[in-house]
Amino acid sequence: MSTSDDSAGTRGQRGAGARPRRAITLREVDAGSGIVLVGLGVLVLVQSLQLTFYVERVPGAGFFPAILAVVLMVLGALLIFRWWGPEVTGEAFQLPSRQQAQRSLSLWVVLAVGALLLGPAGFPLAMGLTVAAILFGIEGRRGLGSVLTTFLIPLLTWLLFGQLLQVPLPTGPFGP
């Protein structure tokens, strides 16, 4: 009679008498995410307060980051305070599948490449390529709606920020 952990059927399992690992709940993941969001919000707020908030009754460079920081902190606090509320679900947190993780990582890579393209390619081209990569490459969408979205999102974003709000956007080789 063998009691070693290498016996058939027990390899890699904990020994008898060891407590099984407790699964992490969605509630705990929410609380941890909330702590990270509040911390990020505090960091962004501290940095944005060093910038001008208003210049001649017009929002300055620190306005949007400060508002964003407050929103991040409020949403993070809501996630944290949910910890003490009633249990919504007893469902345990599950790591994403390999396919889900690859899609998420692909999205972050596309966004990073799009951000790096802003200077050399300019806003409209970088934004168009980013939207196209997300829709056609990651999401696998096809059709007229995706083509229109690829052109309309950069155009409407440029009209809103570049023209209406007069935010100086990178023009790349196409600008003055």
C-alpha positions as CSV (number, residue, x, y, z in Angstrom):
1,M,0.0,0.0,0.0
2,S,1.6,3.2,-1.2
3,T,0.9,6.6,0.2
4,S,3.3,8.6,-2.0
5,D,2.0,11.4,-4.2
6,D,3.4,9.7,-7.3
7,S,0.9,6.8,-7.1
8,A,-1.5,6.5,-10.0
9,G,-4.3,9.0,-10.1
10,T,-2.9,11.4,-7.5
11,R,0.0,13.0,-9.4
12,G,-0.2,16.8,-9.0
13,Q,-3.0,16.7,-6.4
14,R,-2.6,18.0,-2.9
15,G,-2.1,15.5,-0.1
16,A,-5.0,14.1,1.9
17,G,-5.9,16.5,4.7
18,A,-4.8,19.6,2.8
19,R,-7.5,22.2,2.4
20,P,-8.7,22.8,-1.2
21,R,-8.0,26.2,-2.7
22,R,-10.9,28.6,-2.4
23,A,-12.1,30.0,-5.7
24,I,-11.8,33.7,-6.2
25,T,-15.3,35.3,-6.5
26,L,-16.4,37.9,-9.0
27,R,-17.0,40.2,-6.0
28,E,-13.3,40.0,-5.0
29,V,-12.2,40.6,-8.5
30,D,-14.5,43.7,-8.6
31,A,-13.0,45.0,-5.4
32,G,-9.4,44.5,-6.6
33,S,-10.3,46.2,-9.9
34,G,-11.9,49.1,-7.9
35,I,-8.7,49.6,-5.9
36,V,-6.6,49.7,-9.1
37,L,-9.1,52.2,-10.7
38,V,-9.0,54.5,-7.6
39,G,-5.2,54.3,-7.5
40,L,-5.0,55.2,-11.2
41,G,-7.5,58.0,-10.7
42,V,-5.4,59.5,-7.9
43,L,-2.3,59.3,-10.0
44,V,-3.9,61.0,-13.0
45,L,-5.5,63.6,-10.8
46,V,-2.2,64.5,-9.1
47,Q,-0.5,64.8,-12.5
48,S,-3.4,66.8,-14.1
49,L,-3.5,69.3,-11.3
50,Q,0.0,70.4,-12.4
51,L,-1.5,71.5,-15.8
52,T,-3.7,74.5,-16.4
53,F,-7.4,73.8,-15.7
54,Y,-8.8,76.9,-17.3
55,V,-7.2,79.5,-19.6
56,E,-9.3,82.6,-20.4
57,R,-12.6,80.8,-19.6
58,V,-11.6,77.9,-21.9
59,P,-10.8,74.5,-20.6
60,G,-7.0,74.0,-20.4
61,A,-4.8,71.0,-20.8
62,G,-5.6,69.7,-17.3
63,F,-9.4,69.9,-17.6
64,F,-10.2,66.6,-19.3
65,P,-7.6,64.5,-17.4
66,A,-8.9,65.9,-14.1
67,I,-12.5,65.1,-15.0
68,L,-11.5,61.6,-16.2
69,A,-9.6,61.0,-12.9
70,V,-12.6,61.9,-10.8
71,V,-14.8,59.5,-12.9
72,L,-12.3,56.7,-12.6
73,M,-12.1,57.2,-8.8
74,V,-16.0,57.3,-8.5
75,L,-16.4,54.1,-10.6
76,G,-13.6,52.4,-8.7
77,A,-15.2,53.3,-5.4
78,L,-18.5,51.9,-6.6
79,L,-16.7,48.6,-7.4
80,I,-15.1,48.6,-3.9
81,F,-18.3,49.4,-2.0
82,R,-20.1,46.6,-3.9
83,W,-17.9,44.3,-1.7
84,W,-20.1,45.1,1.3
85,G,-23.4,44.9,-0.6
86,P,-25.5,41.8,-1.0
87,E,-24.0,38.9,-3.0
88,V,-25.3,39.3,-6.5
89,T,-24.1,35.9,-7.7
90,G,-22.1,33.1,-6.1
91,E,-20.3,32.5,-9.4
92,A,-16.6,32.0,-9.1
93,F,-14.2,34.1,-11.2
94,Q,-12.9,32.2,-14.2
95,L,-9.8,33.2,-16.2
96,P,-10.5,34.0,-19.8
97,S,-10.1,31.2,-22.4
98,R,-7.1,31.2,-24.6
99,Q,-9.2,32.6,-27.5
100,Q,-10.6,35.4,-25.3
101,A,-7.1,36.3,-24.0
102,Q,-5.7,36.4,-27.6
103,R,-8.5,38.7,-28.7
104,S,-8.0,41.0,-25.7
105,L,-4.2,41.1,-26.3
106,S,-4.7,41.7,-30.0
107,L,-7.0,44.7,-29.2
108,W,-4.3,46.2,-26.9
109,V,-1.6,45.7,-29.6
110,V,-3.8,47.3,-32.3
111,L,-4.5,50.3,-30.0
112,A,-0.8,50.7,-29.1
113,V,0.2,50.5,-32.8
114,G,-2.5,53.1,-33.6
115,A,-1.2,55.4,-31.0
116,L,2.4,55.1,-32.3
117,L,1.1,55.8,-35.8
118,L,-0.5,59.1,-34.8
119,G,2.6,61.2,-35.2
120,P,4.0,59.9,-38.5
121,A,0.7,59.0,-40.2
122,G,-1.6,61.7,-38.8
123,F,-4.9,61.4,-36.9
124,P,-7.3,60.5,-39.8
125,L,-5.1,57.7,-41.2
126,A,-4.0,56.3,-37.9
127,M,-7.6,56.3,-36.6
128,G,-8.9,54.7,-39.9
129,L,-6.3,51.9,-39.8
130,T,-7.0,51.3,-36.1
131,V,-10.8,51.0,-36.6
132,A,-10.2,48.8,-39.7
133,A,-7.8,46.5,-37.8
134,I,-10.4,46.1,-35.0
135,L,-13.4,45.5,-37.2
136,F,-11.9,43.4,-39.9
137,G,-9.0,41.8,-38.1
138,I,-10.1,41.2,-34.6
139,E,-13.8,41.1,-34.8
140,G,-13.9,39.5,-38.3
141,R,-16.7,41.8,-39.4
142,R,-17.5,42.2,-43.1
143,G,-19.9,44.2,-45.1
144,L,-20.9,47.7,-45.9
145,G,-21.6,48.7,-42.3
146,S,-18.0,47.9,-41.4
147,V,-16.6,49.8,-44.4
148,L,-18.7,52.8,-43.6
149,T,-17.7,52.6,-39.9
150,T,-14.0,52.5,-40.9
151,F,-14.4,55.8,-42.7
152,L,-17.1,57.5,-40.6
153,I,-15.5,57.1,-37.1
154,P,-12.3,58.9,-38.0
155,L,-14.1,61.5,-40.1
156,L,-16.7,62.3,-37.4
157,T,-14.0,62.3,-34.6
158,W,-11.8,64.7,-36.7
159,L,-14.8,67.0,-37.3
160,L,-15.8,67.0,-33.6
161,F,-12.3,67.5,-32.1
162,G,-10.3,69.0,-34.9
163,Q,-12.9,71.4,-36.3
164,L,-15.6,72.0,-33.8
165,L,-13.5,72.0,-30.6
166,Q,-10.4,73.1,-32.4
167,V,-8.1,70.5,-30.8
168,P,-4.8,70.4,-32.7
169,L,-4.7,66.8,-34.0
170,P,-1.6,65.3,-35.6
171,T,-1.8,65.7,-39.4
172,G,1.2,63.6,-40.4
173,P,2.3,64.0,-44.0
174,F,-1.1,65.4,-45.1
175,G,-1.1,68.6,-43.1
176,P,0.7,71.9,-43.2
